[in-house]
Amino acid sequence: MSETHSTPSDERALRARSALVDARAREPVLLDMRGLTLITDYFLICHGTSNVHIRGLADAVLEALEEDNLRPYGLEGYDDARWILMDYGDLIVHIFAEQEREFYALERLWSDAARVPTAASREEENV
């Protein structure tokens, strides 16, 4: 993701990640899927600590992106809250229970995807 030229999908992905961080998501990872698949530009992956927490994480993303009048094309798994999938077209958000995240291992499956660093990790690199 270029810092000098951001696209709407870049901004959407960063806004969703920020909402998850604010809601205390566990180990959020933003993967740049451009060039690897035609289905989306970004995968945003995290996990929660309980069904209530997982639903709260999904609600945080919904609220953050609704501020820009964005609603997901699809929302799956909200009732069970073991793996919530939110499809925004150019951004797909995966919110897992920890065990499901370990089992499905999307980060390993898509290991060729670049991880988009957080502002904190960029600051650590510049120290």
N, CA, C and O atoms as a GROMACS GRO file, in nm:
protein
  508
    1MET      N    1   0.085  -0.117   0.000
    1MET     CA    2   0.000   0.000   0.000
    1MET      C    3   0.089   0.123   0.000
    1MET      O    4   0.171   0.141   0.091
    2SER      N    5   0.075   0.204  -0.099
    2SER     CA    6   0.156   0.324  -0.112
    2SER      C    7   0.109   0.431  -0.013
    2SER      O    8  -0.011   0.457  -0.001
    3GLU      N    9   0.204   0.492   0.056
    3GLU     CA   10   0.167   0.597   0.151
    3GLU      C   11   0.137   0.728   0.080
    3GLU      O   12   0.066   0.812   0.136
    4THR      N   13   0.188   0.747  -0.041
    4THR     CA   14   0.167   0.872  -0.112
    4THR      C   15   0.038   0.871  -0.192
    4THR      O   16  -0.018   0.977  -0.220
    5HIS      N   17  -0.010   0.755  -0.230
    5HIS     CA   18  -0.131   0.746  -0.310
    5HIS      C   19  -0.217   0.633  -0.256
    5HIS      O   20  -0.187   0.515  -0.276
    6SER      N   21  -0.324   0.670  -0.186
    6SER     CA   22  -0.411   0.566  -0.133
    6SER      C   23  -0.539   0.561  -0.214
    6SER      O   24  -0.586   0.663  -0.265
    7THR      N   25  -0.594   0.443  -0.225
    7THR     CA   26  -0.718   0.421  -0.297
    7THR      C   27  -0.831   0.406  -0.196
    7THR      O   28  -0.806   0.390  -0.077
    8PRO      N   29  -0.955   0.411  -0.243
    8PRO     CA   30  -1.066   0.386  -0.150
    8PRO      C   31  -1.056   0.251  -0.080
    8PRO      O   32  -1.092   0.239   0.037
    9SER      N   33  -1.007   0.148  -0.151
    9SER     CA   34  -0.994   0.017  -0.085
    9SER      C   35  -0.886   0.020   0.022
    9SER      O   36  -0.900  -0.046   0.125
   10ASP      N   37  -0.779   0.096  -0.001
   10ASP     CA   38  -0.675   0.111   0.102
   10ASP      C   39  -0.734   0.176   0.227
   10ASP      O   40  -0.716   0.127   0.339
   11GLU      N   41  -0.806   0.285   0.206
   11GLU     CA   42  -0.864   0.358   0.318
   11GLU      C   43  -0.966   0.273   0.393
   11GLU      O   44  -0.970   0.275   0.516
   12ARG      N   45  -1.047   0.200   0.320
   12ARG     CA   46  -1.147   0.113   0.381
   12ARG      C   47  -1.080   0.005   0.466
   12ARG      O   48  -1.124  -0.022   0.578
   13ALA      N   49  -0.976  -0.056   0.413
   13ALA     CA   50  -0.904  -0.160   0.487
   13ALA      C   51  -0.841  -0.105   0.614
   13ALA      O   52  -0.847  -0.168   0.719
   14LEU      N   53  -0.781   0.012   0.604
   14LEU     CA   54  -0.717   0.072   0.722
   14LEU      C   55  -0.820   0.114   0.826
   14LEU      O   56  -0.797   0.100   0.946
   15ARG      N   57  -0.934   0.166   0.780
   15ARG     CA   58  -1.040   0.206   0.873
   15ARG      C   59  -1.095   0.083   0.946
   15ARG      O   60  -1.118   0.088   1.067
   16ALA      N   61  -1.116  -0.025   0.874
   16ALA     CA   62  -1.166  -0.148   0.936
   16ALA      C   63  -1.064  -0.204   1.036
   16ALA      O   64  -1.102  -0.246   1.145
   17ARG      N   65  -0.936  -0.203   0.998
   17ARG     CA   66  -0.834  -0.253   1.092
   17ARG      C   67  -0.830  -0.166   1.216
   17ARG      O   68  -0.819  -0.218   1.328
   18SER      N   69  -0.839  -0.036   1.200
   18SER     CA   70  -0.838   0.054   1.314
   18SER      C   71  -0.956   0.026   1.407
   18SER      O   72  -0.942   0.027   1.529
   19ALA      N   73  -1.074   0.000   1.349
   19ALA     CA   74  -1.192  -0.032   1.430
   19ALA      C   75  -1.168  -0.160   1.509
   19ALA      O   76  -1.207  -0.169   1.625
   20LEU      N   77  -1.106  -0.259   1.447
   20LEU     CA   78  -1.078  -0.385   1.516
   20LEU      C   79  -0.977  -0.365   1.628
   20LEU      O   80  -0.992  -0.421   1.737
   21VAL      N   81  -0.874  -0.285   1.603
   21VAL     CA   82  -0.774  -0.257   1.707
   21VAL      C   83  -0.841  -0.186   1.824
   21VAL      O   84  -0.817  -0.221   1.940
   22ASP      N   85  -0.924  -0.087   1.795
   22ASP     CA   86  -0.994  -0.014   1.901
   22ASP      C   87  -1.085  -0.105   1.983
   22ASP      O   88  -1.105  -0.082   2.102
   23ALA      N   89  -1.140  -0.209   1.918
   23ALA     CA   90  -1.230  -0.303   1.986
   23ALA      C   91  -1.152  -0.419   2.049
   23ALA      O   92  -1.212  -0.516   2.096
   24ARG      N   93  -1.021  -0.408   2.050
   24ARG     CA   94  -0.932  -0.506   2.114
   24ARG      C   95  -0.932  -0.644   2.047
   24ARG      O   96  -0.931  -0.747   2.114
   25ALA      N   97  -0.932  -0.643   1.914
   25ALA     CA   98  -0.918  -0.767   1.838
   25ALA      C   99  -0.782  -0.828   1.868
   25ALA      O  100  -0.685  -0.757   1.895
   26ARG      N  101  -0.775  -0.958   1.864
   26ARG     CA  102  -0.650  -1.028   1.888
   26ARG      C  103  -0.578  -1.051   1.755
   26ARG      O  104  -0.636  -1.103   1.659
   27GLU      N  105  -0.452  -1.011   1.751
   27GLU     CA  106  -0.361  -1.034   1.638
   27GLU      C  107  -0.420  -0.999   1.501
   27GLU      O  108  -0.425  -1.084   1.412
   28PRO      N  109  -0.466  -0.875   1.483
   28PRO     CA  110  -0.518  -0.838   1.351
   28PRO      C  111  -0.407  -0.835   1.246
   28PRO      O  112  -0.298  -0.783   1.270
   29VAL      N  113  -0.438  -0.891   1.131
   29VAL     CA  114  -0.343  -0.897   1.020
   29VAL      C  115  -0.416  -0.850   0.895
   29VAL      O  116  -0.525  -0.898   0.864
   30LEU      N  117  -0.355  -0.756   0.824
   30LEU     CA  118  -0.411  -0.706   0.698
   30LEU      C  119  -0.321  -0.757   0.586
   30LEU      O  120  -0.203  -0.724   0.578
   31LEU      N  121  -0.379  -0.839   0.498
   31LEU     CA  122  -0.305  -0.897   0.386
   31LEU      C  123  -0.344  -0.828   0.256
   31LEU      O  124  -0.462  -0.811   0.226
   32ASP      N  125  -0.243  -0.787   0.179
   32ASP     CA  126  -0.265  -0.726   0.048
   32ASP      C  127  -0.276  -0.840  -0.053
   32ASP      O  128  -0.178  -0.906  -0.085
   33MET      N  129  -0.396  -0.861  -0.102
   33MET     CA  130  -0.424  -0.973  -0.192
   33MET      C  131  -0.414  -0.936  -0.339
   33MET      O  132  -0.430  -1.021  -0.426
   34ARG      N  133  -0.386  -0.809  -0.368
   34ARG     CA  134  -0.378  -0.765  -0.507
   34ARG      C  135  -0.265  -0.841  -0.577
   34ARG      O  136  -0.155  -0.854  -0.522
   35GLY      N  137  -0.292  -0.889  -0.694
   35GLY     CA  138  -0.194  -0.966  -0.770
   35GLY      C  139  -0.197  -1.115  -0.738
   35GLY      O  140  -0.136  -1.194  -0.810
   36LEU      N  141  -0.268  -1.154  -0.633
   36LEU     CA  142  -0.277  -1.296  -0.596
   36LEU      C  143  -0.412  -1.356  -0.628
   36LEU      O  144  -0.423  -1.476  -0.655
   37THR      N  145  -0.516  -1.274  -0.623
   37THR     CA  146  -0.651  -1.322  -0.648
   37THR      C  147  -0.735  -1.208  -0.704
   37THR      O  148  -0.707  -1.091  -0.680
   38LEU      N  149  -0.835  -1.244  -0.779
   38LEU     CA  150  -0.927  -1.144  -0.834
   38LEU      C  151  -1.045  -1.119  -0.742
   38LEU      O  152  -1.124  -1.029  -0.769
   39ILE      N  153  -1.060  -1.197  -0.635
   39ILE     CA  154  -1.180  -1.186  -0.553
   39ILE      C  155  -1.182  -1.064  -0.462
   39ILE      O  156  -1.289  -1.017  -0.425
   40THR      N  157  -1.065  -1.012  -0.426
   40THR     CA  158  -1.061  -0.899  -0.334
   40THR      C  159  -0.924  -0.832  -0.337
   40THR      O  160  -0.828  -0.889  -0.389
   41ASP      N  161  -0.914  -0.713  -0.282
   41ASP     CA  162  -0.786  -0.645  -0.267
   41ASP      C  163  -0.720  -0.678  -0.133
   41ASP      O  164  -0.597  -0.690  -0.125
   42TYR      N  165  -0.802  -0.694  -0.029
   42TYR     CA  166  -0.748  -0.715   0.106
   42TYR      C  167  -0.826  -0.822   0.182
   42TYR      O  168  -0.947  -0.834   0.168
   43PHE      N  169  -0.753  -0.898   0.263
   43PHE     CA  170  -0.810  -0.981   0.368
   43PHE      C  171  -0.770  -0.916   0.500
   43PHE      O  172  -0.653  -0.882   0.519
   44LEU      N  173  -0.864  -0.900   0.588
   44LEU     CA  174  -0.837  -0.853   0.724
   44LEU      C  175  -0.878  -0.967   0.816
   44LEU      O  176  -0.993  -1.008   0.818
   45ILE      N  177  -0.782  -1.017   0.893
   45ILE     CA  178  -0.801  -1.137   0.974
   45ILE      C  179  -0.768  -1.105   1.119
   45ILE      O  180  -0.669  -1.039   1.149
   46CYS      N  181  -0.853  -1.153   1.210
   46CYS     CA  182  -0.826  -1.139   1.353
   46CYS      C  183  -0.905  -1.247   1.426
   46CYS      O  184  -0.977  -1.326   1.364
   47HIS      N  185  -0.890  -1.249   1.558
   47HIS     CA  186  -0.977  -1.336   1.638
   47HIS      C  187  -1.018  -1.266   1.765
   47HIS      O  188  -0.957  -1.169   1.809
   48GLY      N  189  -1.125  -1.319   1.823
   48GLY     CA  190  -1.178  -1.266   1.948
   48GLY      C  191  -1.169  -1.370   2.057
   48GLY      O  192  -1.128  -1.484   2.034
   49THR      N  193  -1.208  -1.330   2.176
   49THR     CA  194  -1.191  -1.416   2.294
   49THR      C  195  -1.319  -1.488   2.335
   49THR      O  196  -1.313  -1.582   2.416
   50SER      N  197  -1.433  -1.448   2.282
   50SER     CA  198  -1.561  -1.511   2.315
   50SER      C  199  -1.659  -1.478   2.204
   50SER      O  200  -1.632  -1.393   2.120
   51ASN      N  201  -1.773  -1.544   2.204
   51ASN     CA  202  -1.875  -1.515   2.102
   51ASN      C  203  -1.920  -1.370   2.110
   51ASN      O  204  -1.940  -1.304   2.008
   52VAL      N  205  -1.936  -1.320   2.232
   52VAL     CA  206  -1.978  -1.180   2.250
   52VAL      C  207  -1.871  -1.086   2.195
   52VAL      O  208  -1.903  -0.988   2.127
   53HIS      N  209  -1.745  -1.114   2.224
   53HIS     CA  210  -1.635  -1.031   2.174
   53HIS      C  211  -1.629  -1.036   2.021
   53HIS      O  212  -1.610  -0.933   1.956
   54ILE      N  213  -1.645  -1.154   1.964
   54ILE     CA  214  -1.638  -1.171   1.819
   54ILE      C  215  -1.750  -1.090   1.752
   54ILE      O  216  -1.726  -1.022   1.652
   55ARG      N  217  -1.872  -1.098   1.805
   55ARG     CA  218  -1.982  -1.017   1.750
   55ARG      C  219  -1.953  -0.868   1.767
   55ARG      O  220  -1.983  -0.788   1.679
   56GLY      N  221  -1.894  -0.831   1.880
   56GLY     CA  222  -1.858  -0.691   1.903
   56GLY      C  223  -1.756  -0.642   1.803
   56GLY      O  224  -1.761  -0.526   1.760
   57LEU      N  225  -1.662  -0.728   1.765
   57LEU     CA  226  -1.563  -0.691   1.664
   57LEU      C  227  -1.632  -0.667   1.530
   57LEU      O  228  -1.601  -0.570   1.460
   58ALA      N  229  -1.723  -0.756   1.494
   58ALA     CA  230  -1.798  -0.737   1.368
   58ALA      C  231  -1.879  -0.608   1.373
   58ALA      O  232  -1.884  -0.533   1.275
   59ASP      N  233  -1.942  -0.582   1.486
   59ASP     CA  234  -2.020  -0.459   1.500
   59ASP      C  235  -1.931  -0.336   1.484
   59ASP      O  236  -1.973  -0.237   1.425
   60ALA      N  237  -1.810  -0.342   1.537
   60ALA     CA  238  -1.717  -0.229   1.527
   60ALA      C  239  -1.682  -0.200   1.380
   60ALA      O  240  -1.677  -0.084   1.339
   61VAL      N  241  -1.659  -0.306   1.302
   61VAL     CA  242  -1.630  -0.287   1.159
   61VAL      C  243  -1.752  -0.232   1.088
   61VAL      O  244  -1.742  -0.138   1.009
   62LEU      N  245  -1.868  -0.291   1.116
   62LEU     CA  246  -1.992  -0.243   1.053
   62LEU      C  247  -2.012  -0.094   1.079
   62LEU      O  248  -2.041  -0.018   0.986
   63GLU      N  249  -1.997  -0.053   1.204
   63GLU     CA  250  -2.017   0.088   1.241
   63GLU      C  251  -1.914   0.179   1.174
   63GLU      O  252  -1.949   0.286   1.124
   64ALA      N  253  -1.789   0.137   1.174
   64ALA     CA  254  -1.683   0.220   1.116
   64ALA      C  255  -1.705   0.242   0.967
   64ALA      O  256  -1.686   0.353   0.918
   65LEU      N  257  -1.744   0.138   0.896
   65LEU     CA  258  -1.760   0.151   0.752
   65LEU      C  259  -1.896   0.211   0.715
   65LEU      O  260  -1.910   0.270   0.608
   66GLU      N  261  -1.995   0.196   0.801
   66GLU     CA  262  -2.124   0.261   0.776
   66GLU      C  263  -2.113   0.413   0.780
   66GLU      O  264  -2.194   0.483   0.721
   67GLU      N  265  -2.010   0.464   0.850
   67GLU     CA  266  -1.988   0.609   0.852
   67GLU      C  267  -1.964   0.662   0.711
   67GLU      O  268  -1.990   0.779   0.683
   68ASP      N  269  -1.914   0.576   0.621
   68ASP     CA  270  -1.894   0.612   0.480
   68ASP      C  271  -2.005   0.554   0.392
   68ASP      O  272  -1.988   0.541   0.270
   69ASN      N  273  -2.118   0.518   0.455
   69ASN     CA  274  -2.231   0.458   0.384
   69ASN      C  275  -2.195   0.328   0.314
   69ASN      O  276  -2.248   0.297   0.208
   70LEU      N  277  -2.105   0.252   0.374
   70LEU     CA  278  -2.065   0.122   0.320
   70LEU      C  279  -2.128   0.011   0.402
   70LEU      O  280  -2.121   0.011   0.525
   71ARG      N  281  -2.189  -0.082   0.334
   71ARG     CA  282  -2.247  -0.199   0.398
   71ARG      C  283  -2.191  -0.322   0.329
   71ARG      O  284  -2.163  -0.319   0.209
   72PRO      N  285  -2.175  -0.430   0.402
   72PRO     CA  286  -2.120  -0.550   0.338
   72PRO      C  287  -2.218  -0.609   0.237
   72PRO      O  288  -2.340  -0.602   0.254
   73TYR      N  289  -2.161  -0.667   0.129
   73TYR     CA  290  -2.242  -0.739   0.032
   73TYR      C  291  -2.294  -0.867   0.095
   73TYR      O  292  -2.404  -0.914   0.063
   74GLY      N  293  -2.215  -0.922   0.185
   74GLY     CA  294  -2.253  -1.044   0.254
   74GLY      C  295  -2.198  -1.043   0.395
   74GLY      O  296  -2.091  -0.989   0.422
   75LEU      N  297  -2.274  -1.104   0.485
   75LEU     CA  298  -2.232  -1.118   0.625
   75LEU      C  299  -2.271  -1.258   0.667
   75LEU      O  300  -2.389  -1.291   0.673
   76GLU      N  301  -2.173  -1.341   0.697
   76GLU     CA  302  -2.196  -1.482   0.732
   76GLU      C  303  -2.140  -1.511   0.869
   76GLU      O  304  -2.038  -1.456   0.909
   77GLY      N  305  -2.207  -1.598   0.943
   77GLY     CA  306  -2.156  -1.650   1.068
   77GLY      C  307  -2.180  -1.565   1.191
   77GLY      O  308  -2.129  -1.597   1.298
   78TYR      N  309  -2.256  -1.458   1.179
   78TYR     CA  310  -2.275  -1.367   1.292
   78TYR      C  311  -2.344  -1.437   1.410
   78TYR      O  312  -2.304  -1.418   1.525
   79ASP      N  313  -2.445  -1.518   1.383
   79ASP     CA  314  -2.519  -1.582   1.491
   79ASP      C  315  -2.433  -1.681   1.570
   79ASP      O  316  -2.437  -1.682   1.693
   80ASP      N  317  -2.355  -1.763   1.501
   80ASP     CA  318  -2.269  -1.861   1.568
   80ASP      C  319  -2.144  -1.797   1.627
   80ASP      O  320  -2.093  -1.842   1.730
   81ALA      N  321  -2.095  -1.693   1.562
   81ALA     CA  322  -1.978  -1.616   1.609
   81ALA      C  323  -1.856  -1.705   1.633
   81ALA      O  324  -1.785  -1.688   1.732
   82ARG      N  325  -1.832  -1.798   1.541
   82ARG     CA  326  -1.709  -1.878   1.544
   82ARG      C  327  -1.617  -1.832   1.430
   82ARG      O  328  -1.494  -1.835   1.443
   83TRP      N  329  -1.678  -1.790   1.319
   83TRP     CA  330  -1.605  -1.734   1.206
   83TRP      C  331  -1.704  -1.642   1.135
   83TRP      O  332  -1.792  -1.687   1.062
   84ILE      N  333  -1.686  -1.514   1.156
   84ILE     CA  334  -1.770  -1.416   1.088
   84ILE      C  335  -1.695  -1.368   0.965
   84ILE      O  336  -1.579  -1.327   0.973
   85LEU      N  337  -1.763  -1.374   0.852
   85LEU     CA  338  -1.705  -1.328   0.726
   85LEU      C  339  -1.787  -1.210   0.678
   85LEU      O  340  -1.909  -1.218   0.665
   86MET      N  341  -1.719  -1.099   0.652
   86MET     CA  342  -1.782  -0.976   0.606
   86MET      C  343  -1.723  -0.942   0.470
   86MET      O  344  -1.603  -0.916   0.459
   87ASP      N  345  -1.807  -0.943   0.367
   87ASP     CA  346  -1.761  -0.920   0.231
   87ASP      C  347  -1.797  -0.779   0.186
   87ASP      O  348  -1.914  -0.747   0.163
   88TYR      N  349  -1.695  -0.695   0.174
   88TYR     CA  350  -1.712  -0.559   0.123
   88TYR      C  351  -1.663  -0.546  -0.021
   88TYR      O  352  -1.640  -0.435  -0.068
   89GLY      N  353  -1.647  -0.658  -0.090
   89GLY     CA  354  -1.598  -0.655  -0.227
   89GLY      C  355  -1.447  -0.649  -0.230
   89GLY      O  356  -1.381  -0.752  -0.241
   90ASP      N  357  -1.391  -0.529  -0.219
   90ASP     CA  358  -1.245  -0.515  -0.223
   90ASP      C  359  -1.180  -0.540  -0.087
   90ASP      O  360  -1.058  -0.534  -0.075
   91LEU      N  361  -1.259  -0.567   0.015
   91LEU     CA  362  -1.211  -0.600   0.149
   91LEU      C  363  -1.297  -0.713   0.203
   91LEU      O  364  -1.420  -0.704   0.206
   92ILE      N  365  -1.232  -0.820   0.246
   92ILE     CA  366  -1.301  -0.930   0.312
   92ILE      C  367  -1.245  -0.942   0.453
   92ILE      O  368  -1.125  -0.961   0.472
   93VAL      N  369  -1.334  -0.930   0.551
   93VAL     CA  370  -1.296  -0.935   0.692
   93VAL      C  371  -1.331  -1.072   0.746
   93VAL      O  372  -1.444  -1.119   0.732
   94HIS      N  373  -1.232  -1.136   0.810
   94HIS     CA  374  -1.251  -1.267   0.874
   94HIS      C  375  -1.228  -1.247   1.023
   94HIS      O  376  -1.118  -1.212   1.066
   95ILE      N  377  -1.332  -1.270   1.102
   95ILE     CA  378  -1.320  -1.259   1.247
   95ILE      C  379  -1.347  -1.398   1.305
   95ILE      O  380  -1.459  -1.449   1.296
   96PHE      N  381  -1.245  -1.456   1.363
   96PHE     CA  382  -1.250  -1.595   1.408
   96PHE      C  383  -1.256  -1.607   1.559
   96PHE      O  384  -1.220  -1.514   1.632
   97ALA      N  385  -1.301  -1.723   1.604
   97ALA     CA  386  -1.266  -1.772   1.736
   97ALA      C  387  -1.123  -1.825   1.722
   97ALA      O  388  -1.084  -1.868   1.614
   98GLU      N  389  -1.046  -1.823   1.828
   98GLU     CA  390  -0.904  -1.859   1.818
   98GLU      C  391  -0.883  -1.998   1.759
   98GLU      O  392  -0.795  -2.016   1.674
   99GLN      N  393  -0.961  -2.096   1.800
   99GLN     CA  394  -0.943  -2.233   1.751
   99GLN      C  395  -0.970  -2.242   1.601
   99GLN      O  396  -0.898  -2.312   1.529
  100GLU      N  397  -1.072  -2.174   1.553
  100GLU     CA  398  -1.101  -2.176   1.411
  100GLU      C  399  -0.992  -2.105   1.331
  100GLU      O  400  -0.956  -2.148   1.221
  101ARG      N  401  -0.940  -1.998   1.386
  101ARG     CA  402  -0.832  -1.928   1.316
  101ARG      C  403  -0.711  -2.018   1.302
  101ARG      O  404  -0.649  -2.024   1.195
  102GLU      N  405  -0.676  -2.089   1.407
  102GLU     CA  406  -0.563  -2.181   1.400
  102GLU      C  407  -0.590  -2.294   1.301
  102GLU      O  408  -0.501  -2.332   1.225
  103PHE      N  409  -0.712  -2.347   1.301
  103PHE     CA  410  -0.745  -2.459   1.213
  103PHE      C  411  -0.741  -2.419   1.066
  103PHE      O  412  -0.679  -2.488   0.985
  104TYR      N  413  -0.805  -2.308   1.031
  104TYR     CA  414  -0.813  -2.268   0.891
  104TYR      C  415  -0.686  -2.198   0.842
  104TYR      O  416  -0.658  -2.202   0.722
  105ALA      N  417  -0.612  -2.137   0.929
  105ALA     CA  418  -0.479  -2.082   0.901
  105ALA      C  419  -0.473  -2.004   0.769
  105ALA      O  420  -0.391  -2.033   0.682
  106LEU      N  421  -0.560  -1.905   0.755
  106LEU     CA  422  -0.562  -1.827   0.631
  106LEU      C  423  -0.430  -1.755   0.604
  106LEU      O  424  -0.389  -1.742   0.489
  107GLU      N  425  -0.364  -1.709   0.710
  107GLU     CA  426  -0.235  -1.642   0.690
  107GLU      C  427  -0.132  -1.737   0.627
  107GLU      O  428  -0.051  -1.695   0.545
  108ARG      N  429  -0.137  -1.862   0.666
  108ARG     CA  430  -0.044  -1.961   0.608
  108ARG      C  431  -0.089  -1.997   0.467
  108ARG      O  432  -0.006  -2.009   0.376
  109LEU      N  433  -0.220  -2.013   0.447
  109LEU     CA  434  -0.272  -2.045   0.314
  109LEU      C  435  -0.235  -1.937   0.213
  109LEU      O  436  -0.202  -1.967   0.099
  110TRP      N  437  -0.242  -1.812   0.256
  110TRP     CA  438  -0.210  -1.697   0.169
  110TRP      C  439  -0.076  -1.636   0.208
  110TRP      O  440  -0.063  -1.513   0.214
  111SER      N  441   0.022  -1.718   0.234
  111SER     CA  442   0.153  -1.670   0.282
  111SER      C  443   0.226  -1.584   0.179
  111SER      O  444   0.319  -1.510   0.215
  112ASP      N  445   0.187  -1.591   0.052
  112ASP     CA  446   0.249  -1.506  -0.050
  112ASP      C  447   0.200  -1.362  -0.043
  112ASP      O  448   0.260  -1.273  -0.104
  113ALA      N  449   0.092  -1.338   0.030
  113ALA     CA  450   0.037  -1.203   0.040
  113ALA      C  451   0.123  -1.117   0.131
  113ALA      O  452   0.169  -1.162   0.236
  114ALA      N  453   0.144  -0.993   0.090
  114ALA     CA  454   0.220  -0.899   0.174
  114ALA      C  455   0.134  -0.857   0.292
  114ALA      O  456   0.015  -0.832   0.278
  115ARG      N  457   0.196  -0.850   0.409
  115ARG     CA  458   0.128  -0.798   0.528
  115ARG      C  459   0.144  -0.646   0.529
  115ARG      O  460   0.254  -0.594   0.516
  116VAL      N  461   0.032  -0.578   0.544
  116VAL     CA  462   0.033  -0.432   0.549
  116VAL      C  463   0.070  -0.393   0.692
  116VAL      O  464  -0.003  -0.426   0.786
  117PRO      N  465   0.182  -0.324   0.710
  117PRO     CA  466   0.226  -0.290   0.846
  117PRO      C  467   0.134  -0.188   0.912
  117PRO      O  468   0.070  -0.107   0.844
  118THR      N  469   0.130  -0.194   1.043
  118THR     CA  470   0.057  -0.093   1.119
  118THR      C  471   0.148   0.028   1.136
  118THR      O  472   0.268   0.021   1.111
  119ALA      N  473   0.090   0.139   1.178
  119ALA     CA  474   0.169   0.260   1.204
  119ALA      C  475   0.275   0.230   1.309
  119ALA      O  476   0.388   0.278   1.299
  120ALA      N  477   0.239   0.151   1.411
  120ALA     CA  478   0.335   0.118   1.518
  120ALA      C  479   0.451   0.038   1.464
  120ALA      O  480   0.566   0.062   1.503
  121SER      N  481   0.425  -0.058   1.375
  121SER     CA  482   0.535  -0.139   1.322
  121SER      C  483   0.623  -0.056   1.229
  121SER      O  484   0.743  -0.081   1.223
  122ARG      N  485   0.566   0.040   1.157
  122ARG     CA  486   0.649   0.129   1.073
  122ARG      C  487   0.739   0.215   1.160
  122ARG      O  488   0.854   0.238   1.126
  123GLU      N  489   0.686   0.263   1.275
  123GLU     CA  490   0.768   0.344   1.366
  123GLU      C  491   0.883   0.260   1.423
  123GLU      O  492   0.995   0.310   1.436
  124GLU      N  493   0.856   0.133   1.457
  124GLU     CA  494   0.962   0.046   1.510
  124GLU      C  495   1.072   0.025   1.406
  124GLU      O  496   1.189   0.019   1.442
  125GLU      N  497   1.033   0.013   1.276
  125GLU     CA  498   1.133  -0.007   1.170
  125GLU      C  499   1.223   0.115   1.157
  125GLU      O  500   1.340   0.102   1.119
  126ASN      N  501   1.172   0.234   1.187
  126ASN     CA  502   1.248   0.358   1.168
  126ASN      C  503   1.332   0.393   1.290
  126ASN      O  504   1.404   0.493   1.287
  127VAL      N  505   1.325   0.315   1.396
  127VAL     CA  506   1.403   0.345   1.517
  127VAL      C  507   1.546   0.304   1.499
  127VAL      O  508   1.627   0.321   1.590
   0.00000   0.00000   0.00000
